Amino acid sequence: MLKGKTALLGVTGSIAAYKIASLASMLVKQHCDVHVIMTENASNFINPITFETLTGNKCLVETFDRNFEFHVAHVSLGQKADVMMIAPASANMIAKLAHGIADDMLSTTALACTCRILVSPAMNTHMFNNPILQDNLEILRKYGMEVIEPASGYLACGDTGAGKMPEPELLYQYILKEIACEKDMAGLKLMVTAGPTQEPIDPVRYITNHSTGKMGYAIAKRAMLRGAEVTLVFGRTSLDPIPFVKMVPITTAQDMFEAVSGSFDEQDILIKAAAVADYRPSHVAEEKMKKKDGEMTIALERTTDILSYISDHRRPDQTICGFSMETQNMVENSRKKLIKKKLDMIVANNLKVQGAGFGTDTNIITLITKDQEIQYEIMSKEMVADRILDQVLLMRQK
């Protein structure tokens, strides 16, 4: 995912410094070229050899290292990097960054950096809450650096509160967000629906389907990485939340309708990938439940057609994409839905084809618009998500 990208990690003197070894390893596994610069104090917590072993690159500590391969080290790395992350960032380093002090290799390189700088503070909670430190963080934000809010918890010093560096997995997500994709969706607001809805019959049973939410989650994640502001409205799934995406949990089709219709006016794009239950027990179900020969019959009514409602209340500049899951006559049935629901595009797949449909990590789709049909071979759902987003962007440019 990060092949051809260069990440520059700055490590300062904090007990959390050891965690950056895990971050470096995660990046290397994604084929990222990782360089590490440490302050002298940081080398008291973790040995530079650790980073050299993990990254295959020399770990820099001294400003004037005669053995370094670049002619002017701080300028070379500052220009080569696609992103720089300083984590853990001490109060001292934050003050240097805020006021342009360059008196060691790390602060000098940061001043010469031409890429985005991400700063992850890690320190005693009283130091973090000190108004001087907070003012310095505001200065960093003013200059375009992204400050990663620290976690709260038990600190190494024995205090409890804000100041704990986030886990390497979250820091890794920040770097992915910054450099994994071209930001061709920057400035767009996208809403995605994912997963199944559940329509309760009684306190124990409900009507649902086999949707796992994987396709909708993949679309939301790829759109976020491409720079969109994403809202994910999702039914019950076993999937982990997506960082940097607004997560809106729902249960019933009515919940989903209210979540979508309530904020659709703020969106540029809606992609409905959720498998909404078409029927729910009637509002008078309790009165109409009947038992005959030990079997129960339940009166059903249709759930709200979300796409039809949204299409009838859309603005001309909004783009709406739906999904069609068929078992026969896939293209013909999907095109009928496209026309009936007045959609810009529909993503069609056949549930009987191996590698497509619910619960898989792959999909086989046909993108159908008013003027064309584009068929794709089997791909991962992440790749499918990108093809869908590519086509949405092309339609919006016309």
Secondary structure, DSSP 4 states (H G I P E B T S, - for coil): --TT-EEEEEE-SSGGGGGHHHHHHHHHHTT-EEEEEE-TTGGGTS-HHHHHHHHSSPPB-SSS-TT-SSSSHHHHHHHH-SEEEEEEE-HHHHHHHHHT---SHHHHHHHH--SEEEEEE-S-HHHHH-HHHHHHHHHHHHTTPEEPPPEEEE-TTS-EEEEEPPPHHHHHHHHHHHHSS--TTTT-EEEEEESB--EESSSS-EE-----SHHHHHHHHHHHHTT-EEEEEE-S-SPPPPTTSEEEE--SHHHHHHHHHHHGGG-SEEEE--B--SEEE-TTHHHH-EEETTEEE--EEEPP-HHHHHHHT--TT-EEEEEEEESSSHHHHHHHHHHHTT-SEEEEEETTSTT-STT-SEE--EEEESS-EEE---EEHHHHHHHHHHHHHHHHH-
